[in-house]
């Protein structure tokens, strides 16, 4: 019960500190530095060249709704390049890079990102972009077979699963060149996201011609800034903290009052019992 009371007091203190306002203030600074880069993105065009000669045009995307459901969220206009395209086609050159053994590998492609702004072409190479992986899954044979999506290799006594890349996010700096640390990705967790697919044999997976979401974002993009600084999820508002604190304190006070009320009633009952048991004397004449 004291824990609930303490938690309620903590929420009331948080309402006074108001961490959400501080987070919005930090983000607002990033939004100001994003404004000139937004203009550059708006007046630029971009494309990917998959080696040897496949070209994929990227489109402007403004559909980001991050923060739209939060009250008092700083005004933010999203803009980035994106496409939903197949990276590996019949004429595409791709490489197989083994990871730890011949049983584990990545299928990769080499490509070039070209962004044109004010008649100037900014070109950056992306080598060995991962589009597919075969990775050892650290589970036993029973789990591997029950899962039904991997292959149990008797020789190595290991479970191997295949993963398709479903999304790639590349970051460019304010000069429209890919940053050196692009492999950290837009969220700091890696530049590509993969989903496990069903493949229960040891035969090579050959269906590599599937579409992938590709995004190219600016280093000053507020969403990238927020992802790198743990600001994607915001704290509760001061009002929400006040309500939570008041509710928890009220509940804890109500519950704590029950044993005190019981003790009070017991003492009253005992006192009444003692008064009832006292002998009564009649006045003598």
C-alpha positions as YAML, in Angstrom:
chain: A
units: angstrom
residues:
- id: 1
  name: UNK
  ca: [0.00, 0.00, 0.00]
- id: 2
  name: UNK
  ca: [2.84, 2.33, 0.80]
- id: 3
  name: UNK
  ca: [4.21, 1.54, -2.68]
- id: 4
  name: UNK
  ca: [1.00, 2.86, -4.26]
- id: 5
  name: UNK
  ca: [1.18, 5.97, -2.11]
- id: 6
  name: UNK
  ca: [4.85, 6.47, -3.01]
- id: 7
  name: UNK
  ca: [4.08, 6.00, -6.71]
- id: 8
  name: UNK
  ca: [1.30, 8.57, -6.46]
- id: 9
  name: UNK
  ca: [3.68, 11.07, -4.86]
- id: 10
  name: UNK
  ca: [6.23, 10.32, -7.61]
- id: 11
  name: UNK
  ca: [3.66, 11.12, -10.30]
- id: 12
  name: UNK
  ca: [2.78, 14.41, -8.58]
- id: 13
  name: UNK
  ca: [6.47, 15.34, -8.48]
- id: 14
  name: UNK
  ca: [6.76, 14.44, -12.19]
- id: 15
  name: UNK
  ca: [3.82, 16.73, -12.93]
- id: 16
  name: UNK
  ca: [5.81, 19.59, -11.42]
- id: 17
  name: UNK
  ca: [8.97, 18.64, -13.33]
- id: 18
  name: UNK
  ca: [6.96, 18.21, -16.57]
- id: 19
  name: UNK
  ca: [9.46, 16.07, -18.56]
- id: 20
  name: UNK
  ca: [7.29, 16.17, -21.70]
- id: 21
  name: UNK
  ca: [7.75, 19.94, -22.04]
- id: 22
  name: UNK
  ca: [11.52, 19.49, -21.81]
- id: 23
  name: UNK
  ca: [11.39, 16.77, -24.47]
- id: 24
  name: UNK
  ca: [9.32, 19.01, -26.76]
- id: 25
  name: UNK
  ca: [11.78, 21.85, -26.18]
- id: 26
  name: UNK
  ca: [14.69, 19.61, -27.21]
- id: 27
  name: UNK
  ca: [12.80, 18.45, -30.29]
- id: 28
  name: UNK
  ca: [11.85, 22.02, -31.19]
- id: 29
  name: UNK
  ca: [15.55, 22.87, -31.56]
- id: 30
  name: UNK
  ca: [15.93, 19.97, -34.01]
- id: 31
  name: UNK
  ca: [12.89, 21.18, -35.96]
- id: 32
  name: UNK
  ca: [14.51, 24.58, -36.48]
- id: 33
  name: UNK
  ca: [17.63, 23.00, -37.97]
- id: 34
  name: UNK
  ca: [15.41, 20.78, -40.16]
- id: 35
  name: UNK
  ca: [13.67, 23.70, -41.91]
- id: 36
  name: UNK
  ca: [16.47, 24.57, -44.41]
- id: 37
  name: UNK
  ca: [17.15, 20.88, -45.14]
- id: 38
  name: UNK
  ca: [13.43, 20.39, -45.77]
- id: 39
  name: UNK
  ca: [13.68, 23.00, -48.53]
- id: 40
  name: UNK
  ca: [16.67, 21.19, -50.07]
- id: 41
  name: UNK
  ca: [14.83, 17.85, -50.03]
- id: 42
  name: UNK
  ca: [11.75, 19.47, -51.49]
- id: 43
  name: UNK
  ca: [13.70, 20.77, -54.47]
- id: 44
  name: UNK
  ca: [15.75, 17.61, -55.04]
- id: 45
  name: UNK
  ca: [15.22, 14.37, -56.93]
- id: 46
  name: UNK
  ca: [16.71, 11.00, -56.11]
- id: 47
  name: UNK
  ca: [17.25, 7.58, -57.63]
- id: 48
  name: UNK
  ca: [19.01, 4.30, -56.92]
- id: 49
  name: UNK
  ca: [21.20, 2.53, -59.45]
- id: 50
  name: UNK
  ca: [21.42, -1.18, -58.74]
- id: 51
  name: UNK
  ca: [24.55, -2.61, -60.29]
- id: 52
  name: UNK
  ca: [25.02, -3.16, -63.08]
- id: 53
  name: UNK
  ca: [22.33, -0.99, -64.67]
- id: 54
  name: UNK
  ca: [18.92, -1.16, -62.96]
- id: 55
  name: UNK
  ca: [17.52, 2.27, -62.02]
- id: 56
  name: UNK
  ca: [14.87, 2.89, -59.37]
- id: 57
  name: UNK
  ca: [13.32, 6.33, -59.01]
- id: 58
  name: UNK
  ca: [12.60, 7.57, -55.47]
- id: 59
  name: UNK
  ca: [9.57, 9.72, -54.69]
- id: 60
  name: UNK
  ca: [8.95, 12.44, -52.14]
- id: 61
  name: UNK
  ca: [7.04, 11.09, -49.14]
- id: 62
  name: UNK
  ca: [5.16, 13.25, -46.64]
- id: 63
  name: UNK
  ca: [2.93, 10.59, -45.07]
- id: 64
  name: UNK
  ca: [4.75, 10.43, -41.73]
- id: 65
  name: UNK
  ca: [2.18, 10.87, -38.93]
- id: 66
  name: UNK
  ca: [4.62, 10.69, -36.02]
- id: 67
  name: UNK
  ca: [3.44, 12.82, -33.11]
- id: 68
  name: UNK
  ca: [0.11, 13.71, -34.71]
- id: 69
  name: UNK
  ca: [-1.84, 12.11, -31.84]
- id: 70
  name: UNK
  ca: [0.02, 14.01, -29.10]
- id: 71
  name: UNK
  ca: [-1.39, 17.27, -27.79]
- id: 72
  name: UNK
  ca: [0.89, 20.32, -28.07]
- id: 73
  name: UNK
  ca: [3.33, 18.38, -30.26]
- id: 74
  name: UNK
  ca: [5.67, 20.80, -32.12]
- id: 75
  name: UNK
  ca: [4.62, 21.53, -35.69]
- id: 76
  name: UNK
  ca: [6.42, 19.08, -37.95]
- id: 77
  name: UNK
  ca: [6.24, 18.56, -41.72]
- id: 78
  name: UNK
  ca: [7.78, 15.25, -42.74]
- id: 79
  name: UNK
  ca: [9.67, 14.80, -46.00]
- id: 80
  name: UNK
  ca: [11.89, 11.98, -47.21]
- id: 81
  name: UNK
  ca: [12.54, 9.90, -50.32]
- id: 82
  name: UNK
  ca: [11.03, 6.44, -50.57]
- id: 83
  name: UNK
  ca: [10.13, 3.58, -52.87]
- id: 84
  name: UNK
  ca: [8.67, 0.09, -52.66]
- id: 85
  name: UNK
  ca: [10.65, -1.80, -55.25]
- id: 86
  name: UNK
  ca: [12.39, -5.04, -56.15]
- id: 87
  name: UNK
  ca: [16.16, -4.80, -55.72]
- id: 88
  name: UNK
  ca: [17.12, -8.17, -57.18]
- id: 89
  name: UNK
  ca: [15.97, -8.94, -60.71]
- id: 90
  name: UNK
  ca: [17.11, -11.46, -63.33]
- id: 91
  name: UNK
  ca: [19.83, -9.13, -64.58]
- id: 92
  name: UNK
  ca: [20.96, -7.97, -61.13]
- id: 93
  name: UNK
  ca: [24.40, -8.87, -59.90]
- id: 94
  name: UNK
  ca: [24.33, -10.04, -56.30]
- id: 95
  name: UNK
  ca: [26.91, -11.55, -53.99]
- id: 96
  name: UNK
  ca: [26.71, -14.27, -51.36]
- id: 97
  name: UNK
  ca: [28.78, -13.44, -48.30]
- id: 98
  name: UNK
  ca: [29.29, -16.23, -45.81]
- id: 99
  name: UNK
  ca: [29.07, -15.18, -42.17]
- id: 100
  name: UNK
  ca: [30.48, -17.88, -39.87]
- id: 101
  name: UNK
  ca: [30.30, -20.96, -42.08]
- id: 102
  name: UNK
  ca: [28.93, -22.09, -45.44]
- id: 103
  name: UNK
  ca: [25.61, -22.66, -43.68]
- id: 104
  name: UNK
  ca: [25.16, -18.98, -42.79]
- id: 105
  name: UNK
  ca: [25.28, -16.20, -45.34]
- id: 106
  name: UNK
  ca: [23.91, -12.87, -46.57]
- id: 107
  name: UNK
  ca: [22.76, -12.12, -50.10]
- id: 108
  name: UNK
  ca: [23.87, -8.59, -50.93]
- id: 109
  name: UNK
  ca: [23.73, -6.08, -53.76]
- id: 110
  name: UNK
  ca: [25.80, -3.01, -54.57]
- id: 111
  name: UNK
  ca: [24.05, 0.20, -55.48]
- id: 112
  name: UNK
  ca: [24.56, 3.92, -55.88]
- id: 113
  name: UNK
  ca: [22.33, 6.66, -54.48]
- id: 114
  name: UNK
  ca: [22.12, 9.75, -56.67]
- id: 115
  name: UNK
  ca: [20.47, 12.96, -55.45]
- id: 116
  name: UNK
  ca: [20.24, 15.96, -57.77]
- id: 117
  name: UNK
  ca: [19.88, 19.44, -56.34]
- id: 118
  name: UNK
  ca: [20.23, 22.70, -58.26]
- id: 119
  name: UNK
  ca: [21.75, 20.90, -61.27]
- id: 120
  name: UNK
  ca: [24.40, 19.31, -59.08]
- id: 121
  name: UNK
  ca: [24.56, 15.52, -58.71]
- id: 122
  name: UNK
  ca: [25.48, 14.02, -55.33]
- id: 123
  name: UNK
  ca: [26.50, 10.39, -55.70]
- id: 124
  name: UNK
  ca: [27.16, 7.88, -52.89]
- id: 125
  name: UNK
  ca: [27.88, 4.17, -53.06]
- id: 126
  name: UNK
  ca: [26.26, 1.56, -50.84]
- id: 127
  name: UNK
  ca: [28.19, -1.69, -50.95]
- id: 128
  name: UNK
  ca: [26.86, -5.04, -49.84]
- id: 129
  name: UNK
  ca: [23.34, -4.02, -48.92]
- id: 130
  name: UNK
  ca: [21.71, -7.09, -47.35]
- id: 131
  name: UNK
  ca: [18.53, -8.29, -49.06]
- id: 132
  name: UNK
  ca: [18.36, -11.84, -47.70]
- id: 133
  name: UNK
  ca: [19.99, -13.88, -44.92]
- id: 134
  name: UNK
  ca: [20.31, -17.45, -43.75]
- id: 135
  name: UNK
  ca: [21.10, -17.46, -40.04]
- id: 136
  name: UNK
  ca: [21.47, -20.10, -37.34]
- id: 137
  name: UNK
  ca: [18.61, -19.95, -34.86]
- id: 138
  name: UNK
  ca: [19.70, -21.04, -31.33]
- id: 139
  name: UNK
  ca: [16.83, -23.45, -30.64]
- id: 140
  name: UNK
  ca: [16.67, -27.23, -30.28]
- id: 141
  name: UNK
  ca: [15.32, -29.66, -32.89]
- id: 142
  name: UNK
  ca: [11.87, -29.90, -31.32]
- id: 143
  name: UNK
  ca: [11.33, -26.13, -31.27]
- id: 144
  name: UNK
  ca: [12.78, -25.80, -34.78]
- id: 145
  name: UNK
  ca: [10.39, -28.38, -36.20]
- id: 146
  name: UNK
  ca: [7.40, -27.16, -34.19]
- id: 147
  name: UNK
  ca: [8.05, -23.63, -35.36]
- id: 148
  name: UNK
  ca: [7.71, -24.95, -38.90]
- id: 149
  name: UNK
  ca: [9.68, -22.13, -40.49]
- id: 150
  name: UNK
  ca: [13.25, -23.35, -40.23]
- id: 151
  name: UNK
  ca: [15.41, -26.29, -41.28]
- id: 152
  name: UNK
  ca: [17.07, -28.65, -38.77]
- id: 153
  name: UNK
  ca: [20.49, -29.74, -39.98]
- id: 154
  name: UNK
  ca: [21.42, -33.15, -38.54]
- id: 155
  name: UNK
  ca: [25.11, -32.78, -39.35]
- id: 156
  name: UNK
  ca: [25.64, -29.53, -37.47]
- id: 157
  name: UNK
  ca: [22.77, -30.13, -35.01]
- id: 158
  name: UNK
  ca: [21.50, -26.64, -35.65]
- id: 159
  name: UNK
  ca: [18.35, -24.84, -36.80]
- id: 160
  name: UNK
  ca: [18.72, -22.52, -39.80]
- id: 161
  name: UNK
  ca: [16.17, -19.89, -40.80]
- id: 162
  name: UNK
  ca: [15.84, -17.58, -43.78]
- id: 163
  name: UNK
  ca: [15.08, -13.88, -43.49]
- id: 164
  name: UNK
  ca: [13.97, -11.40, -46.12]
- id: 165
  name: UNK
  ca: [14.83, -7.72, -45.80]
- id: 166
  name: UNK
  ca: [11.56, -5.78, -45.68]
- id: 167
  name: UNK
  ca: [12.80, -2.24, -45.08]
- id: 168
  name: UNK
  ca: [15.99, -0.22, -45.62]
- id: 169
  name: UNK
  ca: [16.55, 3.28, -44.23]
- id: 170
  name: UNK
  ca: [19.57, 5.29, -45.39]
- id: 171
  name: UNK
  ca: [20.65, 8.61, -43.88]
- id: 172
  name: UNK
  ca: [22.27, 11.44, -45.85]
- id: 173
  name: UNK
  ca: [23.96, 14.50, -44.37]
- id: 174
  name: UNK
  ca: [23.11, 18.14, -45.08]
- id: 175
  name: UNK
  ca: [25.35, 17.93, -48.19]
- id: 176
  name: UNK
  ca: [23.16, 15.07, -49.51]
- id: 177
  name: UNK
  ca: [25.93, 12.47, -49.18]
- id: 178
  name: UNK
  ca: [25.44, 9.22, -47.29]
- id: 179
  name: UNK
  ca: [26.80, 9.51, -43.74]
- id: 180
  name: UNK
  ca: [29.72, 7.29, -42.73]
- id: 181
  name: UNK
  ca: [27.65, 5.70, -39.98]
- id: 182
  name: UNK
  ca: [24.65, 4.86, -42.20]
- id: 183
  name: UNK
  ca: [24.75, 1.21, -41.07]
- id: 184
  name: UNK
  ca: [23.43, 2.37, -37.68]
- id: 185
  name: UNK
  ca: [20.18, 3.12, -39.50]
- id: 186
  name: UNK
  ca: [17.56, 5.79, -38.94]
- id: 187
  name: UNK
  ca: [16.69, 4.44, -35.50]
- id: 188
  name: UNK
  ca: [20.21, 3.56, -34.37]
- id: 189
  name: UNK
  ca: [19.41, -0.16, -34.48]
- id: 190
  name: UNK
  ca: [20.58, -1.00, -38.02]
- id: 191
  name: UNK
  ca: [19.86, 0.19, -41.52]
- id: 192
  name: UNK
  ca: [17.73, -2.82, -42.54]
- id: 193
  name: UNK
  ca: [14.85, -4.76, -40.99]
- id: 194
  name: UNK
  ca: [14.19, -8.42, -41.74]
- id: 195
  name: UNK
  ca: [11.29, -10.82, -41.31]
- id: 196
  name: UNK
  ca: [11.62, -14.59, -40.99]
- id: 197
  name: UNK
  ca: [10.13, -16.57, -43.87]
- id: 198
  name: UNK
  ca: [9.02, -20.20, -44.14]
- id: 199
  name: UNK
  ca: [11.74, -22.36, -45.71]
- id: 200
  name: UNK
  ca: [12.01, -25.88, -44.31]
- id: 201
  name: UNK
  ca: [14.64, -27.40, -46.61]
- id: 202
  name: UNK
  ca: [18.38, -27.05, -47.03]
- id: 203
  name: UNK
  ca: [17.95, -26.01, -50.66]
- id: 204
  name: UNK
  ca: [19.09, -22.45, -51.49]
- id: 205
  name: UNK
  ca: [16.36, -19.83, -51.30]
- id: 206
  name: UNK
  ca: [16.00, -18.42, -54.81]
- id: 207
  name: UNK
  ca: [12.94, -16.15, -54.72]
- id: 208
  name: UNK
  ca: [14.88, -12.91, -54.17]
- id: 209
  name: UNK
  ca: [12.68, -10.77, -56.43]
- id: 210
  name: UNK
  ca: [10.38, -9.31, -53.80]
- id: 211
  name: UNK
  ca: [9.70, -5.61, -53.07]
- id: 212
  name: UNK
  ca: [11.44, -3.80, -50.22]
- id: 213
  name: UNK
  ca: [10.58, -0.47, -48.62]
- id: 214
  name: UNK
  ca: [13.52, 1.91, -49.08]
- id: 215
  name: UNK
  ca: [13.70, 5.26, -47.34]
- id: 216
  name: UNK
  ca: [16.31, 8.00, -47.64]
- id: 217
  name: UNK
  ca: [16.16, 10.52, -44.81]
- id: 218
  name: UNK
  ca: [18.16, 13.57, -43.85]
- id: 219
  name: UNK
  ca: [20.49, 13.56, -40.87]
- id: 220
  name: UNK
  ca: [18.58, 16.60, -39.58]
- id: 221
  name: UNK
  ca: [15.20, 14.87, -39.97]
- id: 222
  name: UNK
  ca: [13.43, 15.28, -36.58]
- id: 223
  name: UNK
  ca: [12.33, 11.64, -36.64]
- id: 224
  name: UNK
  ca: [15.96, 10.54, -37.10]
- id: 225
  name: UNK
  ca: [17.04, 12.92, -34.34]
- id: 226
  name: UNK
  ca: [14.34, 11.60, -32.03]
- id: 227
  name: UNK
  ca: [15.21, 7.97, -32.80]
- id: 228
  name: UNK
  ca: [18.88, 8.57, -32.06]
- id: 229
  name: UNK
  ca: [18.05, 10.35, -28.78]
- id: 230
  name: UNK
  ca: [15.27, 8.12, -27.38]
- id: 231
  name: UNK
  ca: [12.52, 10.67, -28.05]
- id: 232
  name: UNK
  ca: [10.21, 8.54, -30.18]
- id: 233
  name: UNK
  ca: [8.07, 7.72, -27.13]
- id: 234
  name: UNK
  ca: [7.31, 10.80, -25.03]
- id: 235
  name: UNK
  ca: [6.62, 11.11, -21.33]
- id: 236
  name: UNK
  ca: [3.10, 11.76, -20.05]
- id: 237
  name: UNK
  ca: [1.90, 15.34, -19.94]
- id: 238
  name: UNK
  ca: [1.90, 17.29, -16.68]
- id: 239
  name: UNK
  ca: [-1.90, 16.99, -16.53]
- id: 240
  name: UNK
  ca: [-1.77, 13.20, -16.97]
- id: 241
  name: UNK
  ca: [0.84, 12.88, -14.19]
- id: 242
  name: UNK
  ca: [-1.38, 15.00, -11.90]
- id: 243
  name: UNK
  ca: [-4.42, 12.82, -12.55]
- id: 244
  name: UNK
  ca: [-2.47, 9.58, -12.05]
- id: 245
  name: UNK
  ca: [-0.89, 10.86, -8.85]
- id: 246
  name: UNK
  ca: [-4.20, 12.07, -7.43]
- id: 247
  name: UNK
  ca: [-5.97, 8.80, -8.26]
- id: 248
  name: UNK
  ca: [-3.24, 6.61, -6.72]
- id: 249
  name: UNK
  ca: [-3.03, 8.74, -3.57]
- id: 250
  name: UNK
  ca: [-6.83, 8.66, -3.22]
- id: 251
  name: UNK
  ca: [-6.91, 4.88, -3.63]
- id: 252
  name: UNK
  ca: [-4.06, 4.32, -1.15]
- id: 253
  name: UNK
  ca: [-5.67, 6.71, 1.36]
- id: 254
  name: UNK
  ca: [-9.01, 4.95, 1.04]
- id: 255
  name: UNK
  ca: [-7.47, 1.50, 1.51]
- id: 256
  name: UNK
  ca: [-5.33, 2.66, 4.45]
- id: 257
  name: UNK
  ca: [-8.40, 4.12, 6.11]
- id: 258
  name: UNK
  ca: [-10.06, 0.68, 6.28]
- id: 259
  name: UNK
  ca: [-7.80, -0.86, 8.98]
- id: 260
  name: UNK
  ca: [-7.83, 2.41, 10.96]
- id: 261
  name: UNK
  ca: [-11.60, 2.46, 10.84]
- id: 262
  name: UNK
  ca: [-11.69, -1.17, 11.96]
- id: 263
  name: UNK
  ca: [-9.36, -0.43, 14.90]
- id: 264
  name: UNK
  ca: [-11.47, 2.56, 15.87]
- id: 265
  name: UNK
  ca: [-14.64, 0.45, 15.83]
- id: 266
  name: UNK
  ca: [-12.94, -2.29, 17.87]
- id: 267
  name: UNK
  ca: [-11.88, 0.22, 20.51]
- id: 268
  name: UNK
  ca: [-15.38, 1.69, 20.65]
- id: 269
  name: UNK
  ca: [-16.82, -1.80, 20.97]
- id: 270
  name: UNK
  ca: [-14.40, -2.70, 23.75]
- id: 271
  name: UNK
  ca: [-15.14, 0.49, 25.62]
- id: 272
  name: UNK
  ca: [-18.87, -0.09, 25.35]
- id: 273
  name: UNK
  ca: [-18.40, -3.64, 26.59]
- id: 274
  name: UNK
  ca: [-16.44, -2.44, 29.63]
- id: 275
  name: UNK
  ca: [-19.08, 0.14, 30.45]
- id: 276
  name: UNK
  ca: [-21.80, -2.50, 30.21]
- id: 277
  name: UNK
  ca: [-19.98, -4.89, 32.53]
- id: 278
  name: UNK
  ca: [-19.52, -2.31, 35.36]
- id: 279
  name: UNK
  ca: [-21.84, -3.05, 38.41]
- id: 280
  name: UNK
  ca: [-24.64, -0.62, 38.96]
- id: 281
  name: UNK
  ca: [-25.51, 0.36, 42.55]
- id: 282
  name: UNK
  ca: [-28.91, 1.59, 43.70]
- id: 283
  name: UNK
  ca: [-29.14, 4.51, 46.01]
- id: 284
  name: UNK
  ca: [-29.80, 3.40, 49.63]
- id: 285
  name: UNK
  ca: [-32.73, 4.92, 51.45]
...
